[in-house]
Amino acid sequence: LWLSSSFSFDCGSPGPGLHAVAGMAFPRLCTLGAVLLVCAAASNATRPNATASNATGSEEHARQHEEERPPAHQEAARPNATGSNASGSEEHPAHQEAARPNATDAVAEAQKAMHDAIEEAEAKIAKLENRSEDMKAQLHSKAFAIAVAEGIQSKVHARFAERRRELNSSFERELLALDPATAAAANSSEVKAAVDSAKRAIAGLKDLNEAEMHEMRAGLTDLSHAGKEKAKSLWREARMAAKQAYHSGMAAARAQREAGLSEDVYERSERAAEHASERLRHRAEGAAERAEGLAERQHGRVEHILERMTDEAGDEGRRALDALRERLRRARRAAEQARKAAAEEGAASLSEAAPEDSGAAADRHPMEEAEAAMRSASEHAEAAIAKLRSWSSDLEAHLHDENFTRALAQGIQARVRSDAADRRADLNRSLAVALEALDARAMAAANASEVEEAVGAAGRLIRQVGELSRQEAREARAALGGLERSGRAKARALGREAKAAARQALRSGKALSRAQRAAGLRERVYERTEGEAERSGERLQGLAEHAAERAESLLEHQSGRVEHQLEGMMDELSDEEGRAVEELQARLHRAQRRIEEARMAAAERASEKPQRSPAAGPLRGAPAVLLAQSPSQDLTGTLLAPLACLAMTAGLASLLASRHRRRSASIEEPLLA
């Protein structure tokens, strides 16, 4: 319509109408040609924006459905999705066609390697998680804990069976040497040697029982260490696989960059690789921590059952040793009686109540002092043993008191949490500040390094919170171990005191025997005194050892019960802390996702501003706006260039026609005149 207005003239007056056409059509045609050329240039300039908007739209559509897909498929599909939007490259078409086959193959190989690395990392982590699930199922199975404890016990018994048989055989041989028929013709040194050898066999059996208990605990510790080492090995494999996935993702990004894809594409691939590696690493760390915690809990359950079994075996072993000592006392008494009977048969009939000579009367005072010292030593030993037995009775009463066990465990837990309260408060404050700093609007203008540093700081604080819970559990176990060690030290101190008193009673009895011998009493008298002193000393030493061992056994049993109670309480706190840490990690991931979306939106707005201003500046009319907002940008660009050429050709033709007609009119006017 705008052009047709220039051709509305009167055909009856060719002269003036022709000049009017020449004066109106030519400028308008030239203007239209210029407008079309500028619109074509604007269409070519806005084509990257259209490509970016299409890529953004496809990314938003993929992001909406990304959460519904498995993580491995997400990580594998992101580089493919970014690579499909690489049509916005500004390289020369001929160069693109020449380099496209090799570049496409390299990108495809790099993406396949990244996909394989992610799948391998997922498989490693799944293996570690499956192990954790198996350990969790075994943790709630009492039959499994009993089977493990019985296996350890049977293995240790089989290892020490040969040595036990040798010691029992040695004791039986020495006991045969104390047979009354044999001992009647033997002297005192031979009888004493046989008794000492039998005592050494009993001491060897006692040491063997203690060694078996030690080996059982060591075997359980070795199993626990092996389980933890297995979990650490799986964690190291998963961590290396996560690192390999990161390197493969960065290699894929480099391949996209070398292939000539746009900067947004390979930067997005780099961010995807970083996020995937971080996600896999956090998942592996969480699975490893759960496996380690389950291994410690399983160790506690098996240790509790094994301690009960060792206590029963220890009680049985002590009863067996007491039976051997009683057999030895009876055999020794029978041997002494046989020797005395043989001596009486060969001697003259003498009265036991013979009058004392003058020397015996003179030495009565030293002998009385020795008797008083022996009685005092025996009373002191009895008092020390009674003190140890009283403490053992208190331990046994506390052992069957559930309230005492619970109160002791709660006291340990309260003390440990009180010691870590300040550090926990500092971590919570620092974590709150770090999470508040991850605001999407505030971090939209930040660069990638600043965002990574802020996210890494928050992640480190979250890991420190989880590590603090595990440290509290370790400190609680250490506090319980310290209580157990102090109790054992007290039991050993009381046992040493009782044993020392028993040895002093034995020395006092022997001193009395020497005093009787020095006083000139008969051999039968001071030998009987010496034998009674040895039997009394051995009895007191046996009572002291038995009381000390019983006290240590009760301490171990009580420690196991408190540890079981404490493990349950710490497990509840650990589960609660684990849920809190998982919630913090999820919050961190959400904040990181919002920051990435805000940064991408800010980058898109920044890229759109310099491209829209040149196209909208010089052309403010309706044709330019309509052409710039056309949905088919590529088709408009291909049609506007020929139209502009036609418009310019029409303008030149109109100019030539107007000049020709002016010349014809100037020739015809004189002729008509």
C-alpha positions as CSV (number, residue, x, y, z in Angstrom):
1,L,0.0,0.0,0.0
2,W,2.9,2.3,0.8
3,L,4.4,1.8,-2.7
4,S,1.1,1.8,-4.6
5,S,0.4,5.3,-3.4
6,S,3.3,6.5,-5.5
7,F,1.7,5.1,-8.7
8,S,-1.7,6.8,-8.3
9,F,-1.4,9.5,-11.0
10,D,-3.4,10.7,-14.0
11,C,-2.5,8.9,-17.1
12,G,-3.9,11.7,-19.2
13,S,-1.1,14.1,-18.3
14,P,2.1,12.0,-18.9
15,G,4.5,14.8,-18.4
16,P,3.9,15.9,-14.8
17,G,2.7,12.4,-13.7
18,L,5.9,10.8,-14.9
19,H,8.0,13.3,-12.9
20,A,5.9,12.7,-9.8
21,V,6.4,8.9,-10.1
22,A,10.1,9.4,-10.5
23,G,10.2,11.7,-7.5
24,M,8.2,9.5,-5.2
25,A,8.9,5.8,-6.1
26,F,12.6,6.0,-6.3
27,P,13.2,7.2,-2.7
28,R,10.6,4.8,-1.3
29,L,12.1,1.9,-3.1
30,C,15.5,2.7,-1.9
31,T,14.3,3.1,1.6
32,L,12.5,-0.2,1.5
33,G,15.7,-1.9,0.2
34,A,17.7,-0.4,3.0
35,V,15.1,-1.5,5.5
36,L,15.1,-5.0,4.1
37,L,18.9,-5.2,4.2
38,V,19.0,-4.0,7.9
39,C,16.3,-6.5,8.8
40,A,18.3,-9.3,7.2
41,A,21.4,-8.2,9.1
42,A,19.3,-8.1,12.3
43,S,17.9,-11.6,11.6
44,N,21.5,-13.0,11.2
45,A,22.5,-11.2,14.4
46,T,19.6,-12.6,16.4
47,R,20.1,-16.1,15.2
48,P,22.5,-17.1,18.1
49,N,20.0,-15.7,20.5
50,A,17.3,-18.0,19.0
51,T,19.7,-20.9,19.3
52,A,20.5,-20.1,22.9
53,S,16.8,-19.7,23.7
54,N,16.2,-23.1,22.1
55,A,19.0,-24.6,24.1
56,T,17.7,-23.0,27.3
57,G,14.3,-24.4,26.6
58,S,15.6,-27.9,26.0
59,E,17.7,-27.6,29.1
60,E,14.7,-26.6,31.2
61,H,12.6,-29.4,29.7
62,A,15.4,-31.9,30.5
63,R,15.9,-30.4,34.0
64,Q,12.2,-31.0,34.8
65,H,12.5,-34.7,34.0
66,E,16.0,-35.1,35.3
67,E,14.9,-36.1,38.8
68,E,12.8,-38.9,37.4
69,R,15.8,-40.6,35.8
70,P,18.5,-42.7,37.4
71,P,21.6,-40.8,38.4
72,A,23.9,-42.7,36.0
73,H,21.5,-41.9,33.1
74,Q,21.4,-38.3,34.1
75,E,25.2,-38.0,34.1
76,A,25.5,-39.9,30.9
77,A,22.7,-37.9,29.1
78,R,23.8,-34.4,30.0
79,P,26.8,-34.2,27.7
80,N,24.8,-35.7,24.9
81,A,22.1,-33.1,25.4
82,T,24.6,-30.3,25.4
83,G,26.3,-31.7,22.4
84,S,23.1,-31.7,20.4
85,N,22.9,-27.9,20.7
86,A,26.3,-27.3,19.1
87,S,24.7,-25.9,15.8
88,G,25.4,-22.4,17.0
89,S,29.1,-22.6,16.2
90,E,30.4,-19.6,14.3
91,E,33.1,-21.5,12.3
92,H,33.2,-21.5,8.6
93,P,30.8,-24.2,7.1
94,A,33.6,-25.8,5.0
95,H,35.8,-26.1,8.0
96,Q,32.9,-27.5,10.0
97,E,32.2,-30.1,7.4
98,A,35.8,-31.1,7.2
99,A,36.4,-31.4,11.0
100,R,32.9,-32.8,12.0
101,P,33.6,-36.6,11.5
102,N,36.8,-36.7,13.6
103,A,35.4,-34.3,16.3
104,T,32.2,-36.2,16.6
105,D,34.0,-39.5,17.1
106,A,36.3,-38.0,19.7
107,V,33.3,-36.4,21.6
108,A,31.4,-39.7,21.4
109,E,34.3,-41.7,22.7
110,A,34.9,-39.3,25.6
111,Q,31.2,-39.3,26.5
112,K,31.2,-43.2,26.4
113,A,34.3,-43.3,28.6
114,M,32.6,-40.9,31.1
115,H,29.4,-43.0,31.1
116,D,31.5,-46.2,31.7
117,A,33.4,-44.5,34.6
118,I,30.1,-43.3,36.2
119,E,28.6,-46.8,35.9
120,E,31.8,-48.3,37.4
121,A,31.7,-45.8,40.3
122,E,28.0,-46.6,40.8
123,A,28.8,-50.3,40.9
124,K,31.6,-49.8,43.5
125,I,29.3,-47.7,45.7
126,A,26.5,-50.2,45.3
127,K,28.9,-53.0,46.4
128,L,29.8,-51.0,49.5
129,E,26.2,-50.2,50.3
130,N,25.2,-53.9,49.9
131,R,28.0,-54.8,52.4
132,S,26.5,-52.3,54.8
133,E,23.1,-53.8,54.4
134,D,24.4,-57.3,55.0
135,M,26.2,-56.1,58.1
136,K,23.0,-54.4,59.3
137,A,21.0,-57.6,58.9
138,Q,23.7,-59.6,60.7
139,L,23.8,-57.0,63.5
140,H,20.2,-57.8,64.5
141,S,20.9,-61.5,64.4
142,K,21.9,-62.9,67.7
143,A,22.5,-66.3,66.2
144,F,25.2,-64.8,64.0
145,A,27.0,-63.2,66.9
146,I,26.9,-66.4,68.9
147,A,28.2,-68.4,65.9
148,V,31.1,-65.9,65.5
149,A,32.0,-66.1,69.2
150,E,31.9,-69.9,69.2
151,G,34.0,-70.0,66.1
152,I,36.7,-67.9,67.8
153,Q,36.6,-69.9,71.0
154,S,36.8,-73.3,69.2
155,K,39.7,-72.0,67.1
156,V,41.7,-70.9,70.1
157,H,41.0,-74.1,72.1
158,A,42.3,-76.2,69.1
159,R,45.4,-74.1,69.0
160,F,46.2,-74.7,72.7
161,A,45.0,-78.3,73.0
162,E,48.4,-79.9,72.6
163,R,50.0,-77.7,75.3
164,R,47.1,-78.4,77.7
165,R,47.6,-82.2,77.3
166,E,51.3,-81.9,78.0
167,L,50.7,-80.0,81.2
168,N,48.0,-82.4,82.4
169,S,50.3,-85.4,81.7
170,S,53.1,-83.7,83.7
171,F,50.9,-83.1,86.7
172,E,49.7,-86.7,86.7
173,R,53.3,-88.0,86.6
174,E,54.3,-85.9,89.6
175,L,51.2,-87.0,91.4
176,L,52.2,-90.6,90.9
177,A,55.5,-89.8,92.5
178,L,53.7,-88.7,95.6
179,D,52.0,-92.1,96.0
180,P,52.3,-93.2,99.7
181,A,53.9,-96.5,98.8
182,T,56.6,-94.7,96.8
183,A,57.0,-91.7,99.1
184,A,57.5,-93.8,102.2
185,A,61.0,-94.7,101.1
186,A,61.8,-91.3,99.6
187,N,63.5,-88.5,101.4
188,S,62.1,-85.0,101.9
189,S,63.9,-83.4,99.0
190,E,62.4,-85.9,96.5
191,V,58.9,-85.3,97.8
192,K,59.5,-81.5,97.7
193,A,60.8,-81.7,94.1
194,A,57.7,-83.7,93.0
195,V,55.4,-81.2,94.8
196,D,57.2,-78.2,93.1
197,S,56.9,-79.8,89.7
198,A,53.2,-80.4,90.2
199,K,52.8,-76.8,91.2
200,R,54.6,-75.6,88.1
201,A,52.2,-77.7,86.0
202,I,49.2,-76.1,87.7
203,A,50.8,-72.6,87.2
204,G,51.3,-73.5,83.5
205,L,47.6,-74.5,83.1
206,K,46.6,-71.2,84.7
207,D,48.8,-69.2,82.3
208,L,47.4,-71.3,79.5
209,N,43.8,-70.3,80.5
210,E,44.8,-66.6,80.6
211,A,46.6,-67.0,77.2
212,E,43.4,-68.5,75.7
213,M,41.3,-65.6,76.9
214,H,43.8,-63.1,75.5
215,E,43.9,-64.9,72.2
216,M,40.1,-64.9,72.0
217,R,40.0,-61.2,72.5
218,A,42.8,-60.8,70.0
219,G,41.0,-62.9,67.4
220,L,37.8,-60.8,67.8
221,T,39.9,-57.6,67.4
222,D,41.5,-59.1,64.3
223,L,38.1,-59.9,62.8
224,S,36.9,-56.4,63.5
225,H,40.1,-54.9,62.0
226,A,39.6,-57.1,58.9
227,G,36.0,-55.9,58.5
228,K,37.0,-52.3,58.8
229,E,39.9,-52.8,56.4
230,K,37.5,-54.4,53.9
231,A,35.1,-51.4,54.2
232,K,38.1,-49.0,53.8
233,S,39.3,-50.9,50.7
234,L,35.9,-50.7,49.1
235,W,35.7,-47.0,50.0
236,R,39.1,-46.4,48.4
237,E,38.0,-48.2,45.3
238,A,34.7,-46.2,45.1
239,R,36.7,-43.0,45.7
240,M,39.1,-43.8,42.9
241,A,36.2,-44.6,40.6
242,A,34.6,-41.2,41.5
243,K,37.8,-39.5,40.6
244,Q,38.0,-41.4,37.4
245,A,34.5,-40.3,36.6
246,Y,35.5,-36.7,37.2
247,H,38.6,-37.0,35.0
248,S,36.5,-38.7,32.2
249,G,33.9,-35.9,32.4
250,M,36.6,-33.2,32.1
251,A,38.1,-35.2,29.2
252,A,34.7,-35.1,27.5
253,A,34.5,-31.4,28.1
254,R,37.9,-30.9,26.5
255,A,36.9,-33.0,23.6
256,Q,33.8,-30.8,23.1
257,R,36.0,-27.7,23.3
258,E,38.4,-29.1,20.7
259,A,35.5,-30.1,18.5
260,G,34.6,-26.4,18.3
261,L,31.4,-26.5,20.3
262,S,30.2,-23.3,22.1
263,E,31.6,-22.3,25.4
264,D,28.3,-22.9,27.2
265,V,28.3,-26.5,26.1
266,Y,31.7,-27.6,27.4
267,E,31.4,-25.4,30.5
268,R,28.1,-27.1,31.3
269,S,29.8,-30.5,30.8
270,E,32.6,-29.5,33.2
271,R,30.0,-28.5,35.8
272,A,28.1,-31.7,35.3
273,A,31.3,-33.7,35.8
274,E,32.1,-31.8,39.0
275,H,28.7,-32.3,40.4
276,A,28.6,-36.0,39.5
277,S,32.0,-36.6,41.0
278,E,31.0,-34.8,44.2
279,R,27.8,-36.7,44.5
280,L,29.5,-40.0,44.0
281,R,32.2,-39.1,46.5
282,H,29.7,-38.0,49.2
283,R,27.7,-41.2,48.6
284,A,30.8,-43.3,48.9
285,E,31.9,-41.5,52.1
286,G,28.4,-42.0,53.6
287,A,28.3,-45.7,52.8
288,A,31.9,-46.2,54.2
289,E,31.0,-44.4,57.4
290,R,27.9,-46.5,57.9
291,A,29.9,-49.7,57.3
292,E,32.5,-48.6,59.8
293,G,29.8,-47.8,62.4
294,L,28.1,-51.1,61.8
295,A,31.4,-52.9,62.2
296,E,32.0,-51.3,65.5
297,R,28.5,-52.1,66.7
298,Q,28.8,-55.7,65.5
299,H,32.2,-55.9,67.3
300,G,30.5,-54.8,70.5
301,R,27.7,-57.4,70.3
302,V,30.2,-60.2,69.6
303,E,32.5,-59.0,72.3
304,H,29.7,-59.0,74.8
305,I,28.8,-62.6,74.0
306,L,32.5,-63.7,73.8
307,E,33.2,-62.1,77.2
308,R,30.3,-64.0,78.7
309,M,31.7,-67.2,77.2
310,T,35.2,-66.5,78.4
311,D,33.9,-65.7,81.9
312,E,32.2,-69.1,81.9
313,A,35.3,-70.8,80.6
314,G,37.4,-68.9,83.2
315,D,35.2,-70.0,86.1
316,E,35.4,-73.6,84.8
317,G,39.1,-73.4,84.5
318,R,39.5,-72.0,88.0
319,R,37.3,-74.8,89.4
320,A,39.5,-77.3,87.6
321,L,42.7,-75.7,89.0
322,D,41.3,-75.7,92.5
323,A,40.5,-79.4,92.1
324,L,44.1,-80.0,91.0
325,R,45.4,-78.1,94.0
326,E,43.2,-80.1,96.3
327,R,44.5,-83.4,94.8
328,L,48.1,-82.2,95.3
329,R,47.4,-81.3,98.9
330,R,45.9,-84.7,99.6
331,A,48.8,-86.5,97.8
332,R,51.3,-84.5,99.7
333,R,49.6,-85.1,103.1
334,A,49.4,-88.8,102.3
335,A,53.1,-88.9,101.4
336,E,54.1,-87.1,104.6
337,Q,52.0,-89.5,106.7
338,A,53.6,-92.5,105.0
339,R,57.1,-91.1,105.6
340,K,56.2,-90.4,109.3
341,A,54.9,-93.9,109.7
342,A,58.0,-95.4,108.2
343,A,60.2,-93.3,110.6
344,E,58.2,-94.3,113.6
345,E,58.5,-98.0,112.8
346,G,62.3,-97.8,112.7
347,A,62.7,-95.6,115.8
348,A,62.4,-96.6,119.4
349,S,59.2,-96.1,121.2
350,L,59.5,-92.6,122.4
351,S,56.8,-90.4,124.0
352,E,55.8,-87.3,122.1
353,A,55.5,-85.4,125.3
354,A,59.1,-85.8,126.3
355,P,60.5,-83.3,128.8
356,E,62.2,-80.4,127.3
357,D,65.9,-79.9,127.9
358,S,67.4,-76.8,129.3
359,G,68.2,-75.4,125.8
360,A,64.6,-75.6,124.7
361,A,63.5,-73.7,127.9
362,A,66.1,-71.1,127.1
363,D,64.8,-70.6,123.5
364,R,61.1,-70.4,124.4
365,H,61.0,-66.6,124.0
366,P,62.1,-66.5,120.3
367,M,59.7,-69.3,119.5
368,E,56.8,-67.4,121.0
369,E,57.7,-64.3,119.0
370,A,57.7,-66.4,115.8
371,E,54.3,-67.8,116.7
372,A,52.9,-64.4,117.3
373,A,54.3,-63.1,114.0
374,M,52.8,-66.0,112.1
375,R,49.4,-65.4,113.7
376,S,49.6,-61.7,112.8
377,A,50.6,-62.4,109.2
378,S,47.8,-64.9,108.8
379,E,45.2,-62.5,110.2
380,H,46.5,-59.7,107.9
381,A,46.2,-62.0,104.9
382,E,42.7,-63.1,105.8
383,A,41.7,-59.4,106.2
384,A,43.2,-58.5,102.8
385,I,41.4,-61.4,101.1
386,A,38.1,-60.4,102.9
387,K,38.5,-56.9,101.6
388,L,38.9,-58.2,98.0
389,R,36.0,-60.5,98.4
390,S,33.8,-57.7,99.7
391,W,34.6,-55.5,96.7
392,S,33.9,-58.5,94.4
393,S,30.5,-58.9,96.1
394,D,29.7,-55.2,95.4
395,L,30.6,-55.7,91.8
396,E,28.4,-58.7,91.5
397,A,25.5,-56.8,93.0
398,H,26.0,-53.9,90.6
399,L,26.3,-56.4,87.7
400,H,22.6,-57.5,88.1
401,D,21.3,-54.0,88.6
402,E,20.0,-52.6,85.3
403,N,19.5,-49.1,86.9
404,F,23.1,-48.9,87.8
405,T,24.2,-50.0,84.4
406,R,21.9,-47.5,82.7
407,A,23.0,-44.7,85.0
408,L,26.7,-45.4,84.4
409,A,26.2,-45.3,80.6
410,Q,24.1,-42.1,80.8
411,G,26.8,-40.5,82.9
412,I,29.5,-41.4,80.4
413,Q,27.4,-40.1,77.5
414,A,26.5,-36.8,79.3
415,R,30.1,-36.2,80.2
416,V,31.3,-36.8,76.6
417,R,28.5,-34.6,75.1
418,S,29.3,-31.9,77.6
419,D,32.9,-31.9,76.6
420,A,32.0,-31.5,72.9
421,A,29.2,-29.0,73.5
422,D,31.3,-25.9,72.7
423,R,32.8,-27.4,69.5
424,R,29.3,-28.5,68.4
425,A,27.9,-25.0,69.0
426,D,30.8,-23.4,67.0
427,L,30.2,-25.8,64.1
428,N,26.5,-25.1,64.1
429,R,27.1,-21.4,64.0
430,S,29.7,-21.7,61.2
431,L,27.5,-24.0,59.3
432,A,24.5,-21.6,59.6
433,V,26.6,-18.7,58.3
434,A,28.0,-20.9,55.4
435,L,24.5,-22.0,54.3
436,E,23.2,-18.4,54.5
437,A,26.0,-17.3,52.3
438,L,24.7,-19.7,49.6
439,D,21.9,-17.4,48.6
440,A,21.0,-17.7,44.9
441,R,20.4,-14.0,44.4
442,A,23.7,-13.1,46.1
443,M,25.7,-15.7,44.3
444,A,24.2,-15.1,40.8
445,A,26.9,-12.6,39.9
446,A,29.8,-14.7,41.4
447,N,32.2,-16.7,39.3
448,A,32.6,-20.4,39.4
449,S,35.6,-20.4,41.8
450,E,33.8,-18.3,44.4
451,V,30.7,-20.6,44.2
452,E,32.9,-23.7,44.4
453,E,34.8,-22.3,47.4
454,A,31.5,-21.4,49.3
455,V,30.0,-24.9,48.6
456,G,33.2,-26.6,49.6
457,A,33.4,-24.7,52.9
458,A,29.8,-25.7,53.7
459,G,30.5,-29.3,52.7
460,R,33.6,-29.4,55.0
461,L,31.6,-28.1,57.9
462,I,28.9,-30.7,57.3
463,R,31.5,-33.5,57.3
464,Q,33.0,-32.0,60.5
465,V,29.5,-32.3,62.1
466,G,29.4,-36.0,61.1
467,E,32.9,-36.6,62.3
468,L,32.1,-34.9,65.7
469,S,29.4,-37.5,66.3
470,R,31.8,-40.4,65.5
471,Q,34.4,-38.7,67.7
472,E,31.9,-38.6,70.6
473,A,31.3,-42.3,70.2
474,R,35.0,-43.0,70.3
475,E,35.4,-40.8,73.4
476,A,32.5,-42.6,75.1
477,R,34.2,-45.9,74.4
478,A,37.5,-44.6,75.6
479,A,35.9,-43.3,78.8
480,L,34.3,-46.7,79.4
481,G,37.7,-48.3,78.8
482,G,39.3,-45.9,81.2
483,L,36.8,-46.9,83.9
484,E,37.4,-50.6,83.2
485,R,41.2,-50.1,83.4
486,S,40.9,-48.2,86.7
487,G,38.7,-51.0,88.1
488,R,41.2,-53.7,86.9
489,A,44.0,-51.7,88.5
490,K,42.2,-51.6,91.8
491,A,41.5,-55.4,91.6
492,R,45.1,-56.1,90.8
493,A,46.3,-53.8,93.7
494,L,44.0,-55.6,96.2
495,G,45.1,-59.0,94.7
496,R,48.8,-58.0,95.1
497,E,48.2,-56.9,98.7
498,A,46.4,-60.2,99.6
499,K,49.1,-62.3,97.9
500,A,51.8,-60.4,99.6
501,A,50.1,-61.0,103.0
502,A,49.8,-64.7,102.1
503,R,53.5,-65.0,101.3
504,Q,54.3,-63.2,104.5
505,A,52.2,-65.7,106.4
506,L,54.2,-68.5,104.7
507,R,57.5,-66.9,105.6
508,S,56.3,-66.5,109.2
509,G,55.4,-70.2,109.4
510,K,58.8,-71.2,108.1
511,A,60.4,-68.8,110.6
512,L,58.5,-70.6,113.3
513,S,59.7,-73.9,112.0
514,R,63.3,-72.8,112.1
515,A,62.8,-71.4,115.6
516,Q,61.5,-74.8,116.7
517,R,64.4,-76.6,115.1
518,A,66.9,-74.2,116.7
519,A,65.1,-74.8,120.1
520,G,66.0,-78.5,119.8
521,L,62.6,-79.8,119.2
522,R,62.2,-83.0,117.3
523,E,62.2,-83.2,113.6
524,R,58.6,-84.3,113.4
525,V,57.5,-81.2,115.2
526,Y,59.2,-78.5,113.1
527,E,58.5,-80.4,109.9
528,R,54.8,-80.5,110.8
529,T,55.0,-76.8,111.5
530,E,56.7,-76.1,108.2
531,G,54.1,-78.3,106.3
532,E,51.2,-76.5,108.0
533,A,52.8,-73.1,107.1
534,E,53.1,-74.1,103.5
535,R,49.6,-75.4,103.2
536,S,48.2,-72.3,104.9
537,G,50.3,-70.0,102.7
538,E,49.2,-71.9,99.6
539,R,45.6,-71.7,100.7
540,L,45.8,-68.0,101.3
541,Q,47.5,-67.4,98.0
542,G,44.9,-69.5,96.2
543,L,42.1,-67.5,97.9
544,A,43.8,-64.2,96.9
545,E,44.3,-65.3,93.3
546,H,40.7,-66.6,93.0
547,A,39.3,-63.4,94.5
548,A,41.4,-61.2,92.2
549,E,40.5,-63.2,89.1
550,R,36.8,-63.1,90.1
551,A,36.9,-59.4,90.6
552,E,38.5,-58.9,87.1
553,S,36.0,-61.2,85.6
554,L,33.1,-59.3,87.2
555,L,34.7,-56.0,86.0
556,E,34.9,-57.3,82.4
557,H,31.3,-58.6,82.5
558,Q,30.1,-55.3,84.0
559,S,32.0,-53.4,81.4
560,G,30.4,-55.5,78.6
561,R,26.9,-54.7,80.0
562,V,27.6,-51.0,80.2
563,E,29.2,-51.0,76.8
564,H,26.1,-52.8,75.4
565,Q,23.9,-50.1,77.0
566,L,26.2,-47.3,75.8
567,E,26.3,-48.7,72.3
568,G,22.6,-48.7,72.1
569,M,22.4,-45.1,73.3
570,M,25.2,-44.0,70.9
571,D,23.6,-45.8,68.0
572,E,20.4,-43.9,68.5
573,L,22.3,-40.6,68.7
574,S,24.3,-41.6,65.6
575,D,21.2,-42.4,63.6
576,E,19.7,-39.1,64.6
577,E,22.9,-37.2,63.7
578,G,23.1,-39.2,60.4
579,R,19.6,-38.0,59.5
580,A,20.6,-34.5,60.4
581,V,23.7,-34.7,58.3
582,E,21.8,-36.1,55.3
583,E,19.3,-33.3,55.6
584,L,22.1,-30.7,55.7
585,Q,23.7,-32.3,52.6
586,A,20.3,-32.3,50.8
587,R,19.9,-28.6,51.7
588,L,23.4,-27.9,50.4
589,H,22.6,-29.6,47.1
590,R,19.4,-27.7,46.7
591,A,21.2,-24.4,47.4
592,Q,23.9,-25.4,44.9
593,R,21.3,-26.2,42.3
594,R,19.5,-22.9,42.8
595,I,22.8,-21.0,42.5
596,E,23.6,-22.8,39.2
597,E,20.2,-21.9,37.9
598,A,20.5,-18.3,38.9
599,R,24.0,-18.0,37.4
600,M,22.7,-19.6,34.1
601,A,19.8,-17.2,34.0
602,A,22.1,-14.2,34.7
603,A,24.4,-15.3,32.0
604,E,21.5,-15.6,29.5
605,R,20.3,-12.1,30.4
606,A,23.8,-10.7,30.0
607,S,24.2,-12.4,26.6
608,E,20.8,-11.1,25.4
609,K,21.3,-7.4,26.2
610,P,24.2,-6.6,23.8
611,Q,22.5,-8.5,21.0
612,R,19.1,-6.8,21.2
613,S,20.2,-3.2,21.5
614,P,21.8,-2.8,18.0
615,A,18.8,-4.3,16.3
616,A,16.2,-2.2,18.2
617,G,18.1,1.1,18.0
618,P,18.0,2.3,14.4
619,L,14.7,0.4,13.5
620,R,11.9,1.4,15.8
621,G,9.0,0.9,13.3
622,A,6.6,-1.9,13.0
623,P,8.3,-3.8,10.1
624,A,11.6,-4.1,12.1
625,V,9.8,-5.3,15.2
626,L,7.8,-7.9,13.3
627,L,10.8,-9.2,11.5
628,A,12.9,-9.4,14.7
629,Q,10.2,-11.3,16.5
630,S,9.5,-13.7,13.7
631,P,9.5,-17.3,14.9
632,S,11.2,-18.6,11.7
633,Q,14.4,-16.6,11.9
634,D,16.4,-18.7,9.4
635,L,13.6,-18.6,6.7
636,T,13.3,-14.8,7.1
637,G,17.0,-14.3,6.6
638,T,17.0,-16.4,3.4
639,L,14.0,-14.5,1.9
640,L,14.9,-11.0,2.9
641,A,18.2,-10.9,0.9
642,P,16.6,-11.6,-2.5
643,L,13.8,-9.2,-1.8
644,A,16.3,-6.5,-0.9
645,C,18.1,-7.2,-4.2
646,L,14.9,-7.0,-6.1
647,A,14.0,-3.7,-4.4
648,M,17.3,-2.2,-5.3
649,T,17.0,-3.4,-8.9
650,A,13.5,-1.9,-9.1
651,G,14.8,1.4,-7.7
652,L,17.6,1.5,-10.3
653,A,15.2,0.6,-13.1
654,S,12.8,3.4,-12.0
655,L,15.7,5.9,-12.0
656,L,16.8,4.9,-15.5
657,A,13.2,5.0,-16.8
658,S,12.6,8.4,-15.3
659,R,15.7,9.8,-17.0
660,H,14.8,8.2,-20.3
661,R,11.3,9.7,-20.1
662,R,12.6,13.1,-19.2
663,R,14.8,13.0,-22.2
664,S,12.0,11.9,-24.5
665,A,9.7,14.6,-23.2
666,S,12.3,17.3,-23.8
667,I,12.6,16.2,-27.5
668,E,8.9,15.9,-28.1
669,E,7.8,19.2,-26.7
670,P,9.4,21.4,-29.5
671,L,8.0,19.1,-32.2
672,L,4.5,19.4,-30.8
673,A,4.9,23.1,-30.5
